[in-house]
Amino acid sequence: QSVLTQPPSVSGAPGQRVTISCTGGDSNIGAGYHVHWYQQLPRTAPKVLISNNNNRPSGVPDRFSGSKSGTSASLAITGLQAEDEADYYCQSYDSSLSAWVFGGGTKLTVL
Amino acid sequence: EVQLVESGGGLIQPGGSLRLSCAASGFTVSSNCMTWVRQAPGKGLEWVSLIYSDGSTYFADSVKGRFAISRDTSENTLYLQMNSLRVEDTAVYYCVTMHLEYNTAMFGWLDHWGQGTLVTVSS
């Protein structure tokens, strides 16, 4: 049971828009800690996709965007491409646990 | 260019010990905040341990008292000493740099990742 809750899977056709939610609580996202998103392509290490809730590191396409409100955050992907098929994880800090925490991960399938 | 290369993984019996190494290049390990993150087969990511540049260390409850994190300045290498290993410690272990925000990892993100090393705990 992950501290941050993500849907196990989402899917969309090429060109469509999908969103992945990340729900936390008052000791993590709701406490103001930043949410970061990571993309893990098959058989590779994760890489940061979105930092500080909505910032794209250099090299990340602007098709990816992040948002945060209250105790939740979301990752949006527009103009879906086959290469976006991957696992996506949200991450934050939890002050009650004194630990860095992840969502359980969401598998994106491009139909 | 930042590079992280983990080594030391393998098959170990429950109760055994293993030390993972993470050789870094392109930056100085001791001047940065470093972490270990693991991923059990077919599962999600789990934070394991973190060390700040000042040497202060933090551990997930699941490994507290059994794992230790350290670094060697001359070798520019990060280590994870794992003792009293359990079957549930089986995972790929990633060495990752932590980018600080507001001078703290609590707001920071996991920046550069190694390729990971697999630890299998089984009899």
Interface residues (C-beta under 8 A of the other chain):
Chain A: S2 Y33 H34 H36 Y38 A45 P46 K47 V48 S51 N52 Y89 Q91 Y93 S95 L97 S98 A99 W100 V101 F102 G103 G104 G105
Chain B: T35 G44 L45 E46 W47 L50 Y58 A60 D61 Y94 H99 E101 A105 M106 F107 G108 W109 L110 D111 W113 G114 Q115 G116
